[in-house]
Amino acid sequence: MSGIGSVQSFGILRTKTFVFAAIAAMAIYVLYHFERFLIDWSHPVWQHYAALGVFILTHGVAGATAMILAPMQFPIGCANASPSCIAWWGASMSARR
């Protein structure tokens, strides 16, 4: 019976990996074709952004933090892999409340 469960979880893992790879490919495509100015520092729009530097930096850091911390809301796989990580995360979350 455990063999059947492992086959199903492997299929889900493969599908999930494919979905995330497709999303990453789409994000890279959009970044390259439509948001090229974010990569190209010589683009004229950066003259406008220079005046807003601190606010844009703060917004970017907050957004990156949210994107990094979002997967930590779903720690089931991490709990099985490293229980000490979950213990640390739980202790830090309970200390904030």
ZADO-1210 file (C-alpha; in nm, 4 decimals, padded with zeros to 6 digits):
<atoms>
<atom x="00.0000" y="00.0000" z="00.0000" code="MET" pos="1"/>
<atom x="00.2857" y="00.2395" z="00.0690" code="SER" pos="2"/>
<atom x="00.4178" y="00.1794" z="-00.2830" code="GLY" pos="3"/>
<atom x="00.1004" y="00.3240" z="-00.4354" code="ILE" pos="4"/>
<atom x="00.1223" y="00.6380" z="-00.2230" code="GLY" pos="5"/>
<atom x="00.4813" y="00.6995" z="-00.3204" code="SER" pos="6"/>
<atom x="00.3973" y="00.6716" z="-00.6907" code="VAL" pos="7"/>
<atom x="00.1143" y="00.9237" z="-00.6534" code="GLN" pos="8"/>
<atom x="00.3315" y="01.1703" z="-00.4618" code="SER" pos="9"/>
<atom x="00.6033" y="01.1387" z="-00.7268" code="PHE" pos="10"/>
<atom x="00.3493" y="01.2272" z="-00.9961" code="GLY" pos="11"/>
<atom x="00.2314" y="01.5287" z="-00.8007" code="ILE" pos="12"/>
<atom x="00.5909" y="01.6380" z="-00.7424" code="LEU" pos="13"/>
<atom x="00.6661" y="01.6120" z="-01.1130" code="ARG" pos="14"/>
<atom x="00.3539" y="01.8132" z="-01.2040" code="THR" pos="15"/>
<atom x="00.4317" y="02.0759" z="-00.9434" code="LYS" pos="16"/>
<atom x="00.7885" y="02.1089" z="-01.0684" code="THR" pos="17"/>
<atom x="00.6656" y="02.1478" z="-01.4259" code="PHE" pos="18"/>
<atom x="00.4150" y="02.4181" z="-01.3240" code="VAL" pos="19"/>
<atom x="00.6778" y="02.6165" z="-01.1333" code="PHE" pos="20"/>
<atom x="00.9255" y="02.5821" z="-01.4211" code="ALA" pos="21"/>
<atom x="00.6612" y="02.7095" z="-01.6645" code="ALA" pos="22"/>
<atom x="00.5835" y="03.0067" z="-01.4388" code="ILE" pos="23"/>
<atom x="00.9551" y="03.0863" z="-01.4072" code="ALA" pos="24"/>
<atom x="00.9972" y="03.0695" z="-01.7857" code="ALA" pos="25"/>
<atom x="00.7032" y="03.3070" z="-01.8350" code="MET" pos="26"/>
<atom x="00.8432" y="03.5479" z="-01.5760" code="ALA" pos="27"/>
<atom x="01.1831" y="03.5489" z="-01.7463" code="ILE" pos="28"/>
<atom x="01.0190" y="03.6082" z="-02.0851" code="TYR" pos="29"/>
<atom x="00.8200" y="03.9059" z="-01.9528" code="VAL" pos="30"/>
<atom x="01.1242" y="04.0466" z="-01.7729" code="LEU" pos="31"/>
<atom x="01.3359" y="04.0273" z="-02.0867" code="TYR" pos="32"/>
<atom x="01.0812" y="04.1567" z="-02.3398" code="HIS" pos="33"/>
<atom x="00.8650" y="04.4031" z="-02.1464" code="PHE" pos="34"/>
<atom x="01.0622" y="04.4991" z="-01.8350" code="GLU" pos="35"/>
<atom x="01.4029" y="04.5216" z="-01.9979" code="ARG" pos="36"/>
<atom x="01.4690" y="04.8581" z="-01.8338" code="PHE" pos="37"/>
<atom x="01.5002" y="04.6814" z="-01.4978" code="LEU" pos="38"/>
<atom x="01.8092" y="04.5034" z="-01.6285" code="ILE" pos="39"/>
<atom x="01.9501" y="04.7808" z="-01.8503" code="ASP" pos="40"/>
<atom x="02.0897" y="05.0545" z="-01.6236" code="TRP" pos="41"/>
<atom x="02.1471" y="05.2895" z="-01.9178" code="SER" pos="42"/>
<atom x="01.7742" y="05.3113" z="-01.9953" code="HIS" pos="43"/>
<atom x="01.6401" y="05.6710" z="-01.9671" code="PRO" pos="44"/>
<atom x="01.3657" y="05.5740" z="-01.7220" code="VAL" pos="45"/>
<atom x="01.6307" y="05.5343" z="-01.4505" code="TRP" pos="46"/>
<atom x="01.6695" y="05.9129" z="-01.4410" code="GLN" pos="47"/>
<atom x="01.3121" y="05.9275" z="-01.3131" code="HIS" pos="48"/>
<atom x="01.3649" y="05.6400" z="-01.0693" code="TYR" pos="49"/>
<atom x="01.6798" y="05.8008" z="-00.9249" code="ALA" pos="50"/>
<atom x="01.4650" y="06.0601" z="-00.7490" code="ALA" pos="51"/>
<atom x="01.2579" y="05.7831" z="-00.5868" code="LEU" pos="52"/>
<atom x="01.5554" y="05.5614" z="-00.4988" code="GLY" pos="53"/>
<atom x="01.4964" y="05.4976" z="-00.1277" code="VAL" pos="54"/>
<atom x="01.1252" y="05.4312" z="-00.1707" code="PHE" pos="55"/>
<atom x="01.1791" y="05.1920" z="-00.4612" code="ILE" pos="56"/>
<atom x="01.4536" y="05.0119" z="-00.2685" code="LEU" pos="57"/>
<atom x="01.2274" y="04.9745" z="00.0353" code="THR" pos="58"/>
<atom x="00.9427" y="04.8489" z="-00.1816" code="HIS" pos="59"/>
<atom x="01.1717" y="04.5995" z="-00.3564" code="GLY" pos="60"/>
<atom x="01.3161" y="04.4634" z="-00.0319" code="VAL" pos="61"/>
<atom x="00.9681" y="04.4252" z="00.1205" code="ALA" pos="62"/>
<atom x="00.8431" y="04.2486" z="-00.1925" code="GLY" pos="63"/>
<atom x="01.1431" y="04.0148" z="-00.2031" code="ALA" pos="64"/>
<atom x="01.0952" y="03.9346" z="00.1650" code="THR" pos="65"/>
<atom x="00.7300" y="03.8486" z="00.1041" code="ALA" pos="66"/>
<atom x="00.8210" y="03.6278" z="-00.1921" code="MET" pos="67"/>
<atom x="01.0834" y="03.4429" z="00.0128" code="ILE" pos="68"/>
<atom x="00.8661" y="03.4011" z="00.3229" code="LEU" pos="69"/>
<atom x="00.5466" y="03.2978" z="00.1400" code="ALA" pos="70"/>
<atom x="00.6506" y="02.9337" z="00.0848" code="PRO" pos="71"/>
<atom x="00.7275" y="02.9039" z="00.4551" code="MET" pos="72"/>
<atom x="00.3533" y="02.9071" z="00.5215" code="GLN" pos="73"/>
<atom x="00.3398" y="02.5565" z="00.3765" code="PHE" pos="74"/>
<atom x="00.6155" y="02.3742" z="00.5673" code="PRO" pos="75"/>
<atom x="00.4955" y="02.0122" z="00.5316" code="ILE" pos="76"/>
<atom x="00.7793" y="01.9063" z="00.3019" code="GLY" pos="77"/>
<atom x="01.0291" y="02.1026" z="00.5089" code="CYS" pos="78"/>
<atom x="00.8974" y="01.9452" z="00.8295" code="ALA" pos="79"/>
<atom x="00.9700" y="01.5979" z="00.7020" code="ASN" pos="80"/>
<atom x="01.3114" y="01.6964" z="00.5670" code="ALA" pos="81"/>
<atom x="01.4393" y="01.9015" z="00.8605" code="SER" pos="82"/>
<atom x="01.2352" y="01.9153" z="01.1822" code="PRO" pos="83"/>
<atom x="01.4837" y="02.1576" z="01.3392" code="SER" pos="84"/>
<atom x="01.3962" y="02.4149" z="01.0715" code="CYS" pos="85"/>
<atom x="01.0282" y="02.3916" z="01.1630" code="ILE" pos="86"/>
<atom x="01.1089" y="02.4134" z="01.5338" code="ALA" pos="87"/>
<atom x="01.3091" y="02.7300" z="01.4737" code="TRP" pos="88"/>
<atom x="01.0351" y="02.8789" z="01.2544" code="TRP" pos="89"/>
<atom x="00.7649" y="02.7952" z="01.5100" code="GLY" pos="90"/>
<atom x="00.9668" y="02.9468" z="01.7921" code="ALA" pos="91"/>
<atom x="01.0265" y="03.2667" z="01.5957" code="SER" pos="92"/>
<atom x="00.6578" y="03.2953" z="01.5034" code="MET" pos="93"/>
<atom x="00.5350" y="03.2366" z="01.8594" code="SER" pos="94"/>
<atom x="00.7853" y="03.4924" z="01.9925" code="ALA" pos="95"/>
<atom x="00.6238" y="03.7588" z="01.7720" code="ARG" pos="96"/>
<atom x="00.2745" y="03.7058" z="01.9126" code="ARG" pos="97"/>
</atoms>
